[in-house]
Amino acid sequence: MFIENIDLVYFRNFIKKSYTFSKDINIFVGPNGKGKTNLLESLYLLSSTSSFRITTPGCFINNNSESNYSSIIAKLNNKSLTELRILFEENKKKYFVHNKPSSFKKFQSIKAIVFNPESLYSVKGSSESKRQIIDEILCSMSLNNNEIYINFKKILKQRNALFFDCKKEKITYEKAKLLKPSLDEIFINCAAQLTNLRLEILKNIHGFFQDTFSSIYHTKKAKVDFNYTISSIKANDWTEGEISLFLKHKIKEKEAAEWAYGSSLVGPHKHEISFLMNGEDARYYSSQGQQKTLILSLKISQMMYYYEVNKSYPILLLDDVHSELDYTVRQYLMRFLNNLKTQIFLTTTDIQFLEGFGKKGKIFTIK
């Protein structure tokens, strides 16, 4: 399956624009600030229903038009699923399959992986950015994983609302304390499931991660790995039961602090994920080039693991990564892409970066 065509109506900086794509590679060339990343974002929204960028309500609607909506319409080369549409109206998103209202689950038929300059800096970025990159991998693998992630986000929101409302005296402490045990039970279950999923993903992609990094660096001496820590304790080999017991203990220990702070201080949203190179935290002991290679290796590992599980590759979205990579790393990426049997969308400000790229495709000039 691949995306044949996309129509953007009042989306971001586009008023009305239509693109017909190659099934191989599609290259968007143009200066910064002209909408190349917006195009990739529209494609990613079709796969995940959320953006890979920080967004605000209504941000998808063109500011320079009088319209109060925007939409993305995609035609697919697929026997059973040929048209998808997302409609944005103020704070709401509506989904349509073959012009009929649908749930976001139908959109999971398109799988996409995005790789952008922000990805390259995840190694030395915030704990949240590292959690996010792993959560993106697990959510892309299956609907079940995605539902576990969404269920945790929902119960976390509910639990935080209870603490917040109590702190702001919108609800009495006595009533809030009665409601908390039932929320905690669901919270611990969802939190343990999500944490266990993250640990499984890290174990499953490790082999691909090591092989890819060794190939790019042309050496097997460099060892790469992950550390997953909960409350400063290494938890790489914990079982779901051990995670659950530890969470119960920490929730009891932090109860007074959570009431005072007005928010959840325990759970997967506080866990730490570190990238290691030769046993050392890459955030502090690796060069910038090594850090970029680590993330590139992780993204390629995600592609390889997805293929191992699903026997097909997801669509790949590359946003101006060539300008961020060293020459040798860029050459490895080109070789990998040339052998990748999937649809690729790539943005660049300079077409010369693509010298030696063998895939046939289409070039779009974005002005």
Secondary structure, 3 states (H helix, E strand, C coil): CEEEEEEEECECCCCEEEEECCCCEEEEECCCCCCHHHHHHHHHHHHHCCCCCCCCCCCCECCCCCCCEEEEEEEEECCCCCEEEEEEECCEEEEEECCEEECHHHHHHCCEEEECHHHHCCCCCCHHHHHHHHHHHHHHHCHHHHHHHHHHHHHHHHHHHHHHHHHCCCCCHHHHHHHHHHHHHHHHHHHHHHHHHHHHHHHHHHHHHHHHHHHHHCCCCCCEEEEEEECCEECCCCCHHHHHHHHHHHHHHCHHHHHHHCCCCCCHHHCEEEEEECCEEHHHHCCHHHHHHHHHHHHHHHHHHHHHHHCCCCEEEEECCHHHCCHHHHHHHHHHHHCCCCCEEEEECCHHHHCCCCCCEEEEECC
